[in-house]
Amino acid sequence: MKTLMLGMTLGCVLLTPVSSVWAVEFGGHNDACDVSLNYDVTLTPKKLVIGEQGKERYRVEIDRLYVDGKEVSLNAEQKTLLTQYQQGMTKQIPEVVGLVDEAMAMANDAISTALTPLLGDDAGAKLDDMMTQLHERVGKMVYHKGDTYFIGATDDTLDKAFDEEFSHQIEDLVMQSMGSIMINIGKSMMNGEGDFSERMDAFGKRMDKLGDEIDQQMDERSKALDKRADRLCDDFQQVMTVEGQLRQSVPALSAYPLVSGRP
């Protein structure tokens, strides 16, 4: 998982944590998890649905399998594999959603701590609006509503939420706000005791301390997120092993591999 970098390039703060978690798709530092979902996944307490653009490809209901709307007859061994697969996904999907939620929370905290105080009211309002839009975009791709979890196929979804256009929007906002930033910095420098050089030195020390505190806070959270993603990666690989065995055993599923990019 990419390292969280803090700084004036707000796009990096946003892009790194969430897109890195999505690489679980299941990511971490494990190259074996550098895969992408081929289909949308919807999980409820009673069923697991694998679909594409709103069309169901197959669904699992305990030990019953339906492919393209038709129930597939299974023997005892196949039913065991199917149950293992559903149980594995029932554990994994909520964990993935939780990782994305935590990554978004990290982005919010990094922004509010590092930049919002310097941007001024107008730019701060624009930044809030951009973050709201970002949440809405991500919320269409991965969400938890009641007892339903959803993760969208990844080829053209999450990447679009963190594309170059969004990064440029953030950079433009920072550039447009440079006047407010410099004014706020100037006010901070002028407050305090001593002559100008002493206030300059005191201001620099405050900025260094703030930077160190932000870096430490985000680094600790990023490392914790890394560990969660690595554990998730290991567990997900086991689930995908079962999924592969199930597709080999049930010909009707052979055309619907859940992930691509596996080594």
Secondary structure, DSSP 8 states (H G I E B T S, - for coil): ------SS-HHHHHHHHHHHHHTTSS-TT-GGG--EESSEEEE-SS-EEEEETTEEEEEEETTEEEETTEEE---HHHHHHHHHHHHHHHHHHHHHHHHHHHHHHHHHHHHHHHTHHHH-HHHHHHHHHHHHHHHHHHHTTEEEETTEEEE--STTSHHHHTSHHHHHHHHHHHHHTHHHHHHHHHHHHHSSSS-HHHHHHHHHHHHHHHHHHHHHHHHHHHHHHHHHHHHHHHHHHHHHHHHHHHHHH-GGGTT--SEE---
